[in-house]
Amino acid sequence: DAKTTQPPSMDCAEGRAANLPCNHSTISGNEYVYWYRQIHSQGPQYIIHGLKNNETNEMASLIITEDRKSSTLILPHATLRDTAVYYCIVRAGAGSYQLTFGKGTKLSVIP
Amino acid sequence: GAGVSQSPSNKVTEKGKDVELRCDPISGHTALYWYRQRLGQGLEFLIYFQGNSAPDKSGLPSDRFSAERTGESVSTLTIQRTQQEDSAVYLCASSSTGGFGQPQHFGDGTRLSIL
């Protein structure tokens, strides 16, 4: 699976949009971009994933650049409960079911 | 709907004892995964079940570790003769299929402490 690069930490004011970037310059054509987060003492939580097109669900939006070398996770109205470590993962096709998390981005939502 | 359920949430046991950890996947999910996460570390893959296929046991760290799954439902992870290095959070995840387009949904894990 392609390697991803994320900033180690970010702050966001409560109620504002949180934009978390991820670089995956070596991504190949069949690899999806996944985002998970992990709040202290809880299991990882799936947020969203996409291949080429931008995606939106009830939790977040995922913006993937046209060359697919980077993406941004957007939490439109961050709350204190969104404070967590966010992981960007790139996964290939069948057989690549083992999830491997990098260091991720520690997002702190500030009142 | 109900998510992945793991029990117990916490387990403290003495070195050398056997422990059994349980995972109830999301109903209808055919794929089930076990991971281990040591304090401050990333995920360590242990084992993968997909339907009636032979499980991928390539991540099990030693023969003291084993896992079973009954059909497409409950799975148990057993650790025999526990050692202190087995202390970790054991996470279970399930997905609707094992395909790469399907996200894995995690339980909150079992925090295992070996004294």
Interface residues (C-beta under 8 A of the other chain):
Chain A: Y32 Y34 S41 Q42 G43 P44 Q45 Y46 H49 L51 R91 A92 G93 A94 S96 Y97 Q98 L99 T100 F101 G102
Chain B: V4 A31 Y33 Y35 G42 L43 F45 Y48 G59 L91 A93 S95 G98 G99 F100 G101 P103 Q104 H105 F106 G107 D108 G109
